[in-house]
Amino acid sequence: TAIWPPLVAWLVGNLGWRATFPAMAFGWALVLLPLVFFFYKPAHKPIQREVAADLPPLRPVLRSKTFWLLLGAAGLFSSIQLPLIVNLVPIAKLQGVSLQTAAGIAGLIGLFSIAGRIGTGILLDMVPTRPLALAAFTLVLPVMALLTMADGSVPMLMIAAALLGLAAGSEIDVVTYLCSRRFDPRIFGSVYTILQTGIAVCASLGPLLAGRLFDLTGSYDRFFVVAAILDVIATGLILIVLKP
């Protein structure tokens, strides 16, 4: 996330956007295939795993209030977060920032998402979950305020990208942590997979909403309003999950 945006901007500037797609694919293969070939080694002996003979049923979990509250909170947040990440470069370009500068700003998301993920993981072992979840889910509100007021200010756009990265990294940690604590660990894999699938569906709809509102109005302002409302709802749902 940190490396590809400026690299893609350079490719677009030198090769054009059509040639950038196969160039990205070739570059990714150039990185990935040697890693798989040289370092992905199967185990010499089959890994023995103890599988519980009496797994608890999955259906009651999927019908539980906690599961749907957690899915609603994380799904709504993802439907806001992903379009902000996807559209950060177009937003900056609309404000008069060059493609290369905008891509460099977008690269900060990757760096700060690492910081957010590590920092939140450490804090989850040290402080109560409720204030961490509140902070993680509300970080996108100042992001949208900064994007609205930036008017081409590179420092303001950089702060927005940094906060967006922190939000992206923190939210994943909080949701995973809550999933591991609220449901039977023996079926964690199944519950978490279903939860992440629902989150992915919600996240995929977010960019469509942002793009549609931009096509209708010629700006992202209306999306920011809708996103702020959705974020308040998501924050309320996660606080209900963490209700003492």
C-alpha positions in Angstrom: 0.0 0.0 0.0 2.9 2.3 0.6 5.0 1.4 -2.4 2.5 0.9 -5.2 0.7 4.3 -5.5 3.9 6.3 -6.3 5.1 3.5 -8.5 1.8 3.4 -10.4 1.9 7.2 -10.8 5.4 7.0 -12.3 4.2 4.2 -14.7 1.2 6.2 -15.8 3.3 9.3 -16.4 5.9 7.3 -18.5 3.8 4.5 -20.1 0.2 5.7 -20.0 -2.6 4.1 -18.0 -3.3 1.3 -20.5 0.3 0.0 -20.4 0.4 0.4 -16.6 -2.0 -2.5 -16.0 0.2 -5.2 -17.6 3.3 -3.5 -16.2 1.8 -3.8 -12.7 1.0 -7.5 -13.3 4.5 -8.2 -14.6 6.0 -6.4 -11.6 3.9 -8.3 -9.1 4.8 -11.6 -10.7 8.5 -10.6 -10.7 8.2 -10.1 -6.9 5.8 -13.0 -6.1 7.0 -15.9 -8.1 10.6 -16.0 -6.8 9.3 -15.8 -3.3 7.0 -18.7 -3.8 9.6 -20.7 -5.7 12.5 -20.3 -3.2 10.7 -19.9 0.2 7.4 -21.7 0.0 8.4 -25.2 1.1 5.9 -27.9 2.1 6.4 -29.6 5.5 8.5 -32.8 5.4 5.9 -34.5 7.6 2.2 -34.0 7.6 1.2 -31.5 10.3 -0.9 -33.3 13.0 -3.7 -31.2 14.3 -6.0 -32.0 17.1 -9.6 -31.5 15.9 -12.3 -31.3 18.5 -14.8 -34.2 18.0 -17.7 -32.2 19.5 -17.6 -28.7 17.9 -20.3 -26.4 19.0 -23.0 -25.6 16.4 -22.4 -22.6 14.2 -26.0 -21.6 13.6 -26.7 -20.1 17.1 -23.7 -17.8 16.7 -24.9 -16.6 13.3 -28.3 -15.9 14.8 -26.9 -14.0 17.8 -27.3 -10.3 18.3 -23.6 -9.9 19.0 -22.6 -11.4 15.6 -24.9 -9.1 13.6 -23.9 -6.0 15.6 -20.3 -6.7 15.0 -20.9 -7.4 11.3 -23.0 -4.2 11.0 -20.3 -2.1 12.7 -17.4 -3.5 10.7 -19.3 -3.6 7.5 -20.5 0.0 7.6 -17.0 1.1 8.6 -15.5 -0.8 5.7 -18.0 0.7 3.3 -16.6 4.1 4.3 -12.9 3.4 4.7 -12.3 1.6 1.3 -13.8 4.4 -0.9 -11.8 7.0 1.0 -8.6 5.0 0.3 -9.6 4.3 -3.3 -10.6 7.9 -4.0 -7.9 9.8 -2.1 -5.8 10.3 -5.2 -8.8 11.6 -7.3 -9.8 13.9 -4.4 -6.3 15.4 -4.2 -6.1 15.8 -8.0 -9.5 17.6 -8.0 -7.9 20.1 -5.6 -5.1 20.8 -8.0 -2.4 18.4 -6.6 -0.3 16.6 -9.2 -0.6 12.9 -9.8 2.8 12.1 -8.4 2.3 14.2 -5.3 -1.2 12.7 -4.7 0.2 9.2 -5.1 3.0 9.9 -2.6 0.4 11.1 -0.2 -1.7 8.0 -0.7 1.4 5.9 0.1 1.3 7.2 3.7 -1.9 5.1 4.2 0.2 1.9 4.0 2.9 3.1 6.4 0.4 4.4 9.0 -1.8 1.3 8.7 1.2 -0.7 9.9 1.6 1.6 12.8 -2.1 1.5 13.6 -2.2 -2.3 13.5 0.9 -2.8 15.7 0.0 0.0 18.1 -3.6 -1.1 18.5 -2.5 -4.7 19.0 -0.2 -3.7 21.8 -2.7 -1.4 23.4 -5.4 -4.1 23.3 -3.3 -6.0 25.9 -2.9 -3.0 28.1 -6.0 -0.8 28.1 -9.8 -1.4 27.9 -11.2 -2.2 24.5 -14.0 0.3 24.5 -12.0 3.5 24.2 -9.7 1.9 21.6 -12.7 0.9 19.5 -14.2 4.3 19.8 -11.0 5.9 18.6 -10.6 3.4 15.7 -14.1 3.9 14.4 -14.2 7.7 14.7 -10.8 8.4 13.0 -12.4 8.7 9.6 -14.5 11.7 10.7 -11.5 14.1 10.9 -10.2 12.5 7.7 -13.3 13.7 5.8 -13.2 17.1 7.5 -9.5 17.5 6.4 -10.3 16.4 2.9 -13.2 18.9 2.7 -11.1 21.8 4.0 -7.7 21.0 2.4 -8.2 22.9 -0.9 -5.0 21.5 -2.3 -3.0 21.8 1.0 -0.4 19.0 0.9 0.2 19.0 4.6 -3.5 18.7 5.4 -3.9 15.9 2.8 -0.9 14.1 4.4 -2.5 14.3 7.8 -5.7 12.9 6.4 -3.9 10.0 4.7 -2.0 9.3 8.0 -5.2 9.2 10.0 -6.9 7.1 7.4 -4.1 4.6 7.6 -4.3 4.5 11.4 -8.0 3.9 11.2 -7.6 1.1 8.6 -5.0 -0.7 10.8 -6.8 -0.2 14.1 -10.3 -1.3 13.0 -9.1 -4.7 11.8 -7.4 -5.3 15.1 -10.4 -4.4 17.1 -12.8 -6.5 15.1 -10.6 -9.6 15.1 -10.0 -9.2 18.8 -13.7 -9.0 19.6 -14.5 -11.9 17.4 -12.0 -14.0 19.2 -13.4 -13.0 22.6 -17.1 -13.0 22.0 -17.4 -16.4 20.3 -16.3 -19.9 21.1 -12.6 -20.2 20.1 -13.2 -23.8 18.8 -15.2 -22.4 15.8 -13.3 -19.1 15.5 -12.2 -20.0 11.9 -15.7 -20.5 10.7 -17.2 -17.4 12.4 -14.4 -15.1 11.4 -14.5 -16.3 7.8 -18.2 -15.6 7.5 -17.7 -12.2 9.3 -15.0 -11.2 6.9 -17.1 -12.2 3.9 -19.9 -10.0 5.0 -17.4 -7.1 5.6 -15.9 -7.6 2.1 -19.4 -7.4 0.5 -20.1 -4.1 2.4 -16.6 -2.8 1.5 -17.2 -3.5 -2.2 -20.4 -1.4 -2.2 -18.7 1.6 -0.7 -16.7 2.7 -3.8 -19.8 2.2 -6.0 -21.7 4.6 -3.7 -18.9 7.2 -3.7 -18.5 7.0 -7.5 -22.2 7.3 -8.1 -22.6 10.3 -5.8 -19.6 11.9 -7.5 -21.2 11.3 -11.0 -24.4 12.9 -9.8 -23.0 15.9 -8.1 -19.5 16.5 -9.5 -17.9 16.4 -6.0 -17.4 14.1 -3.1 -19.1 16.4 -0.6 -22.4 14.4 -0.6 -20.5 11.2 0.0 -18.7 12.7 3.0 -22.1 13.6 4.5 -23.5 10.0 3.9 -20.2 8.5 5.2 -20.2 10.6 8.3 -23.8 9.4 9.1 -22.8 5.7 8.5 -19.7 6.1 10.7 -21.8 7.4 13.6 -24.1 4.4 13.2 -21.1 2.0 13.0 -19.6 3.5 16.1 -22.8 3.2 18.0 -23.1 -0.5 17.0 -19.6 -1.3 18.2 -20.2 0.4 21.5 -23.3 -1.7 22.0 -21.2 -4.8 21.4 -18.8 -3.5 24.1 -21.6 -2.5 26.5 -20.5 -3.3 30.0 
